[in-house]
Amino acid sequence: MNQIKITEENVGVRLDIYMQSVYPQYSRSTIQKLLKSENILVNKLPSRASYKLKLDDKLKLSEPKSDFSSELDLEVLYEDDDCVVINKPEGILSHSKGAINMEATVASWLESRIKNIPGDRAGIVHRLDRGTSGVMICAKTKKAQLYLQKQFSDRKVKKVYLAIIAGSMDPLEAIIDMPIQRNPNRPSRFKVSVNGKNATTHYKQLRNKGKYSLVELTPQTGRTHQLRVHLAQMKHPIIGDIFYDGEEADRLYLHAESLEILIRPGTKKIFTSSPSKEFLSKVD
């Protein structure tokens, strides 16, 4: 059983949002189920997901014995004998984390399609964060997985994302060149640091409405949380990104719009996925 004492910086945050930030291996819907099953207690009492944290509250999480996983019905954008390209919904993990698998993931959905690839990340070529939606390519054979992964590691894949951010960028188009490293004080998060690894992102603001803007993001490197960290450092965090000081929202407003890659030697493909109407509603 894990116990957490709430400090001043987390006062006023919704209980379910806070717990999901502390335990990113669980989706917010799983956290809400854990609350209903009383696996999460506040000051030794059951509580609601909408409860706003108070100073010195004591939270306890007991690991559940139930399995809340369910079958996923993912939209397939393309499929052949070597790979499958999906439109990943927000809120779904690319693969499980830790020993307890509480939910279905892209990796578990892939199991029936792959051939002789060992491990709990079988078929996963690259990872989209839980909150990120959009284009994701997966392998069905070991040979294809190695071939596709090498293109990511060699930076030969072109990825384009869309994000809703706070404020308006100035200038409207530029390259962010800021090294990133893991935050030693918060190991699940990253930060800009002169001691970090090189990270560059091209951005272009497409639209602005009031306090929000739609930006197109083309990462030229592939660091973990790169887009989220870069925009937060620019004082324009992605809406819904509470890890990096973003405004609280119903989701992380980050969408993988397109992916350009060789699916086999000599065969280049561009896969695209449009964001939902709800995603764009903040700037329409």
N, C-alpha and C positions, 0 to 999 in steps of 0.2 A: 504494500500500500504506500502511495506517494502522498506527501503533504506539502502544501504550498501556503505561505503566509503573504497576503496582499500588502504591497508597499504603496506609497503615495502616487507613484507614476502610473499605476493601473487602476486607481480609483475612478469609478464611473463607467468602466468598460463592461459591456455585456458579458455575462458568465460564459456563454457558449463560444463567443468570439475569442475571449481570453484563453480558454482551455484549448481551443484548436490551434492557437499560436504557440502554446507551450508543448502540445502534443501533435505536431504536424502530420504524424502518421495516421491520425484519425480525421475524417472529414467532419464538417460542422454537423451534418445530419447524424453521423455516428455519435458525436458528442451529445447531441440532443437525445438520442436513444439511451446513452449511458446515464443521462440525467433522469430520464423516465424510469429506468431500471434501478435507480438509486445507487449506481456505481460511482457517482460523483456526489459528494456531500459538501455543504457549506456550513461551517460551524457545527458539524455532526448532524445536520438536518438535510433532508431532501430540498431541492430548490428548482426553480424554473430557469429555462434557457435565457429568458429576458432579464433576469436578475442583474442589477448594476452593482458592481463590486464596491465594497466599503473598506476603509483602512483597517488593517489587522484582521480581516476575514481569513479564516483558515479553511482551505479547500483540500479535500481528500479524494483521490482516485483509486479505486480498487479495480484491478484488471478483470474484465468480464469473462465468464465461462461460456456465454452464448456466442453464436456466430451470426452476425448480422449481414453477412455477404449475400449478394443477390446476383443473378445473371445480368450481364450488360447487353444492351442492344445498341451497338455502335454503328454509325453511318460509315459505310465503306466507299471511299472515293475512287479506289483503283485496287485491283488484285490480279496477280499472276502466280506462277509456280514458285517464285522467289521472294516476293514481298507483298505486303498489303498496306495500303495508305488509308488512314481513317480521319474522320473529323472528330477529334476528341472533345467531349463536353467539358465545361468547367466543373470542378468538384471531384473529378476522377483522378486517382493516382496512376502514374505510369507503371509503377511496380510497388510491391509491398515493402514496408520498412520494418525491421525487427522480426522477432520470432512469432508474434501474434498477427495473423492476417484477418483483420476484422471485416474486410470488404472485398468485393470484386475489383480488379484492377485491369488495366490494358494488358498486362502480362498474363493474368489468369484467363482473360478473354482469348488470348492468342493460343493457349495451350492446345486447342483442338485443331489448329491450323499448322503448327510447326512440326518439323521433322528432325529428331535426334539432336536437339540443342539442349544441353544440360543447364541447370541453375534456375533460380527464381526470377531471373531477369531475361530468360530465354526469349529471343526475338526482339528485345528492346534495343533499338539502334541509337536513339537519342531520347532525352526526357523533356517533357513539358511539365512545368510545375502544376500542382493540383488545381490551382485557380485559373490556369491558362487554358483557353480553348483553342481549337483549330487543327491545322494539318500536322499529322504525325505519321512518319513512315516506320514500318516494322518489318523484320525479316522472317522468312519461313524456313530457311535453311542456314546452317552454320556458315557456309561459304558466302551466302548473300549478306549475312550479318557482318562478317569481317570486311567485305567489300564496301558496304554502305558506311560502316563505322569509320573506315579509313578516310573516306571523303570528308566526314565531319572533323576528324582530328587534323587533316591536312588543310582545313578551311576552304574546301572546294565546293561547299554547298552554299547556295544563296537562300537566306531566310529573310522574310519580310513579316513584320508584326504591326498590328494596330493597337493603340492604347488611348484610353481617355485619361487625361492628366488634369491636375489642378492648375489654373492660371493659363497664361499664354507664353510661348517660348520667345526668347529674344536673344539672337536673331531667329527668324522663322525656320531657317535651315542651317545646319552646321554638323560638325563631327565632334563628338565627345570623346576625349582621349584621357582616360583616368584609370590608373591601375587599381585592381581590386584584390582584397585578401579576406580570408575568414576572420570574423570578429572574435577575438579571444575571450571577450567578456560574454558573448552570446554566440556560442558555437554553431547554432543553426542559421545564423545570419552572416552577411558579408558587409564590407565597408570599403570605401576608397582609402588607399594608403600608398605612400611612396614605396613601401616595401612589398606591395602586391604584384600580381602578374598583370602584364599588359592587357588592356581592355579598351576597345574602340567601338563606338556606335554612331552610325549616321542617322540623323533624325530630320524629319520634314513635317512641319505643321500643316495639316490639310484643312482644318476648320476650327472655328472658335465660336462658342455661344456662351455668353455670360462668364461664369467662373470656370468653365471647362473647355478643353481643347482636344481635338482628335489629332494624333500624331502618327506618322509612319516611321517605323524603326527598322533599320537594317544593321544587325550586329555584324561586325567584321571579325570579331573573336567570339568565343563561345563560353565565357565564364559563367559559373552558377550565379543566378540572380542578377546578371549583368545589366539588363535593361532597367530593372527595378531600382538597383543601386544608383545607376547613372542619373536617372530622372529625379530620384530623391535628393541626390547631391546637388542637382541643378535647382532645387527648391520647387520642383514640379512633380511631386510623387504621383504614381498611378492611383487612380480612385480605387478604393477597396484594399489597398496594400497597407494593412496596419503594421506589418513588419517594418516598413520603412516610412512611417509617419503619413501614410495616405489616409484620406477621409474614409470613415467607416461606410461600407456599402454592402449590397446584397451579394457581391462577387468581386473578384479581382478583374478589373477592366483591361485585360491584356489578351490579345487574340493572335494566333499564328495564321496569318492570311495566306502566305504562299511559301512553297518549298521547291527549289530547283536543284535537281540531282540526277546523276547517271544511275539508272536502275540496273544497268549492265553495261559493259564496254560498248561505246558507240550509240547508246540509247539514252538520250537526255530527256527528262520529263519535267514539266512544271505543274505542280498540283496546287489548287487554290481552294479556299473556303471563305465565304463571306460571313462577317459577324452577324449576330442576330439583330432583329429590330430593337430589342430591349437594350442591347449593347450601344447602339447608335442613338438611342432616344435622348441621351444626355446632351448631344450636340445637334440634334435635328431642330 
